[in-house]
């Protein structure tokens, strides 16, 4: 499966559709039929993006425009330049009407830029020592948490170019950004094996199958999609006591759109879901399996006892994880994320270097084996052992992650 999905699968593109077709065919080979759940995803096309220093010395830089940050005037924005570091209140004095360079762009930082009335923004990307021939300039976009405050045209620039921009001591610069915003089609792929004794009790398995731009996404997350297929094959051959439902989520990289759509469109079915098991990042030869538990603390203890019992070294965290388990946990459904983090330098994520070479079938099998053994105990338990509750401190983290205090959400 991994080799078959060795191509870019960007949200709403033909690549994502091709990835969905491959997963669908694998499902059919088990004797089951895939069910599709279609939904719309915002998408954008950067038509033109440029950045030029006009004074004191003319120079231009290669940039990429921020998706959903709006458009400049046709001839661009011409304004004074200011470096605002982390965009604290003191950094933004006299920033109104200027194009600013800011070190990073979180939600709160962006909100301060809007309130300060900046005309445009620039953010640096990557490492100063990156080789442009071997690395890509990030493609970035504003999310709902940003644009609820308003749109400011922005671009992304390589870190080395950002340093050179600063060294040139620019006085006046021109930023041009033209983009088209639209909606595209994406889908979830769903199938299930009915429980033989407790068919109304459901354990949901999730993994996203899309990738980011310029990345083949082997580690993130063709590997997780492949593990779900292996688990499906296992349960087809070994019918479970409880129903196991598998969801390959589309457009996760654009903001968890697949899993968010599932919980929205299937609100009447959520009460039956006992647990969400999510697999996101897997396969590096040199790495460490990790379980990130978004449920009661007792589940942490269960996993710890189990990995010690069967001799499967791994790490364990009681925390949230930025993946498709979040929308389920937001609805009160306990979740556990199984991840195999690559050691530093052993694998790459969200870059052109997320390729198949650092991943092995043995490493995939290693992670899949633990998830299967854990699943076997949970799915076939005499009495389901995981309480349907999320600790308050994790609920607060979920709310913060989903910006519930800033946004009106369900």
N, C-alpha and C positions, 0 to 999 in steps of 0.2 A: 504493500500500500504506500509506503513512504516513497519508494522510487517512482511510483505512478504519479505522486503529487509533487514531484520535484520541479515546480514552476511557480511563478508569482500568482497569488490568489487574492488580489486587492478587492475590497468590498465593492459590490455592484458591477464588477467587470466580468468579461468572458472568462477570465482566469478563475474567479470564484465559482462561476457556473460550472466550469469544467471540473473543479474540485468536488462540487456537489454531485456531479454525475458519477465520478469515480466511487465515492462513498456509497451512492445508491446501488451501483452494480455489485459492490461487495456485500451489501445487505441482501440483495436478491439471491446471491449465491448461498446464503444460509437457509433459504426457503421462505424468508419473510419478505414483506413488501414495505418499502419506505413510504411515509406520509410526508407531504410537504406543507409547510406553513410559510406563506409569502408575506412580505412586509416591505414598506418603503424606507429608504435610508437617504438622508441628505447627502449630496455629493457636489463637488465643485471642480472647475477647470480653470487653472491659472493661465490666462491668455498672454499676459505680459507683466514682468516684474523687473525693475531696474533701480539702481541706487548710484547716484553720481554726486561727487563733491564739486561744488561750483566755485567756492572761495575758501582759502586764498589760492589754492592750486587745483586745477581740474583733474579729477581721477575718477574712475568708475570701478564697481565691484560686481562680481557675480553673486546674485541673490536668488532666493526662492520666496514667493509670496505666501503669506499665511492664508489658508483657506478660511472662508467665512469672516474675514476681517474687512470686507467691503471693498470699495474701489476708490482710488484717488480721482481727481479731475483728469480729463483726457491728457493734459500736459503735465500731470503729476502735481505733487505738493512741493513747493519751494519754501523752505523755512530754515531758521537758525538751528544749529545742532547743539545738543546737550547730552553729556553722559550722566545718567542718573543712578548708576551703580545698582543698588537693590530697590530703588524707588521707594525709600522711606519718605516720610513727610518732609524731612529736611533736604533730601535729595531733589525734591520736586518743586522747591521754591524757584520761581521764575521759569518753570517748564512749560507754561501755557503757550500754545501756538507753535511749539518747537517739535522737531523730530528728535526722538531720544533713543539712545542706546541703553538697554537695560540687561543686566546679567542673566536673568531668568524671568519666566512669565507664568507664575501661578495665578490662581483666581484672585486672590487678595491684591497681588501686585498689579494686575491688570485693572482692577477696580480703582486703585489709586491713580493709575495713569489716566483713566477716564475722568475722574473727578478733578484732576489737575489740568485737564483740557489740552493734553498734548495733541499734536497734529498727526503724528505717525510714530511708529516704533520699529526698532531693529533689535534682534536678539542674536547672540553668537551660537554657533553650532560646532560640536565636536572638540577635537584636541588641537592645540597649536601645531603639533608635529604631524598631523594627518597628511598623508600623501593624496592629493586630489585625484590621482590616477587610480588609486586603490580604495578610496572611500567616497561616499556620496554626501552631498549637502542635504541635511535633514529636510524632509517635507513636513511642515507643521500646519496645524489648523487650530482655530479657536473653537472651544466647545460651548455648550449651552451656559455653563457657569461663567464663561467670559462675556459672551455677547448679550446676556441679560442686562449688562451695564451699558451697552452701546458698542458700536463698531468703530475701531480705529485701524486704518490701513497699516499693515505691518509686513516686514520681510525678515528673512533669516539669512545670516551671513556666516561664512567659515570663521572659526576663532582666529586664525592667523590674519585674515582680512580685517577682522574687527580690531585687532591690535594695530595693524597698519593704518586703519582709518583713524584711530586715536592718535597715533604718532604724527599724522599729517596735520593735526590741530585744525580740523575743519571749522569754518564759520557758518557757511551756508551750504545746504545740500538739497538734492532733488530726489524724491521717492515717487516712483510710478508703480501703480498696481491696478491691473484690470483682470477681473475674473467673472466667470459665469457660475451661478448657483442653481442647482436643480435637485431632483430626486431620482434615485435609481432603485432597481429591484434587487432584493436579497431574499434568502429563505433559510429556514431551519429544516433539517432532515430528521424525521422521527420514526422510530420503530420500537416495539416492545415484545417481551416474552411474558405471557400471563402467568401469574402465580398459581400453583396447583392447590394451595390450601387457603391462602389469604390474598385473593386476586385484587381486593379493594385497597390493600396496603401497597404503596408504590415507593420504590427507590429510584430516583432519577439520576442518570449519568449524563454529564455534559462535557463537551470539548468543542472549542471553536476550530473551524477549518480554514478561515481566511488568513491572509498574511498582510503585512504592511507593504507599502510601495517599495520597489526595487529589492524585495526580499523573497526568497523562495520558501521561507518559513518552515524549515525542516524541524528545528528545535521548537519553534513557536509558530504553529502548533500542529503540523502534520503528524508529529510523533504522538501527541495526545489523541488525535483522531484515530490513529492506527491502534492505540491501546484500547480505545472504546470498541473498535471492531473486534479485537481479540476477545474482549470480555463478552461481547454479544455472542460470538461463536461458542464460548464456554457455556453460557446459559442456555443456548439452543440445545446443546448436547447434554446439559445437566439441568433440567427444568427446576426453577426455583420455587420455594414455597410462597414467596411474595412476588408481585409483579415488578419487573425491572424495565424501565423505560429509558431509551437512549436518545439523546438530543445532540445532534451535531449543529452547533450554533453558527449562523452566518453573521458577518459584520461585527464581530467582537472588538476588533482593533479600532473601529470607528466610535466606540462608546457602548459596548455591551448590547448592541441593538437586538441581536437574536434572542438572548435570554430575557431581556426586558420585554420584548414582544410576546414571548411565550407566557410569562406570568400575567401579562395584561390580557391576552386573548383566551387564557385558560383559567381565569380566576375561579370558576366554579369547580375546577378539578384540583385545586391546590390543597384542599383539606386532607386529601388522601395521601399526599406525598409526605413520607416519613423522614426522608433524608436526601440531600443532593450530594453526589460524589462527582467532583470536577477534576479533570486531568488537563493541566496546562503547563507545558515545558517538560520535555522528557527526551531521553536518548543519549546524552553525552557520555562518552566512554569514561572520561575523568569527571566525576561529579559526586553529588550526594543527594540521595532521596530525602525528601522532606514532606511531612504532613502538616498542613496548616488548618487547624480546627476552628470552625466558626459555629460552635455549639457549646453545650454544657461541658464543664471541665472534666467530668467523668469520662467523656469520650477520649480526651487526651490520655488519661490513665489507661484506658483499654488498649489504645494503640501502642503506648509505651510497653505495657506488659506483653503485648503480642509480638512486637518486633524483637524483644529480648528473648521471648520463648522460642521463636522460630529461627533466631539468629540472622536477622536482617537489619544491620546497622542503618540508622537513619536519624534525622533531626526532627524536632517537633516544636511547633509554635501554636499558641492559643491567640489567634489574631484574625483579622480580615485579610483578604487577598484580592487584588485587583483582577478579577476574572468573572466568569459567568456564574459563579456561586453567589455573587452579591445580590442580584435581583431576587433569588430564591430566599436568601437569608432575610432580605428586607421584608418579605412576606411572612416571616416567622418560621421558615423551614430550616432546620439545622443543616449544616454543610461541612464537608471536609474536602480540602484540596490536596491532591497528590502531585508533587512537583519533583523533578530531578534537576537541581541547580547545577550548572556546569562550574567547575573550578575556574578562578580568574584566568582568562586567556585560553580556556579549553574549548569554548564555544561562543558564538556571537548571537545577539538577539537584536531584532529591528535594524539590521544592516544587510548589505549585499552578501555578507559573509555567513549568514545563517543558511549553511549548506549541509549536504548530507554527510560529508567526509568525517566530521568529528563524532558522528552518531553510529552506533552499532546495534545490530539485532539483539545481541546479548544484553546490552544495557536496557533496551526496550523491554526485553523479556524479564529482566530483573525487577524493574518497576511494576510491570504488568502482573507478575507473579504475586507480589505483595498485595496489590489492589484486589486481585482475584481471591486471595485467601481471606483478606479482610471482608470482602463482599460476601463470601460464602458464609462467614459467621453471622454477619448482620442480616443478610437477606433470608437466611434459613434459621434464624434464631427461634427458639421455642416461644419466647415472648420478646417483642421488639425492645431492645435495650436502651435506645437513645430517646431521651425526653424531647418533646417538641417545644423547645424553649431556647432563646438566645440570651446570654448574660447581658445585663444592662450596659456594661462598659463596651461591649462589642456593638450593641445597638447604637450607642452614641457614635462609634467610629463609622458605622454604616451610614448613619444620618449625615455625618460630616462629609464622607466620601461622595454621597449622592446630593450634597448641597441642599438638604431639606430645609435648613433654616433660611437659606437665601432664595430657594426656588419653591414654587407651589407645585408639589408633586403628590402623586397618589400614595 
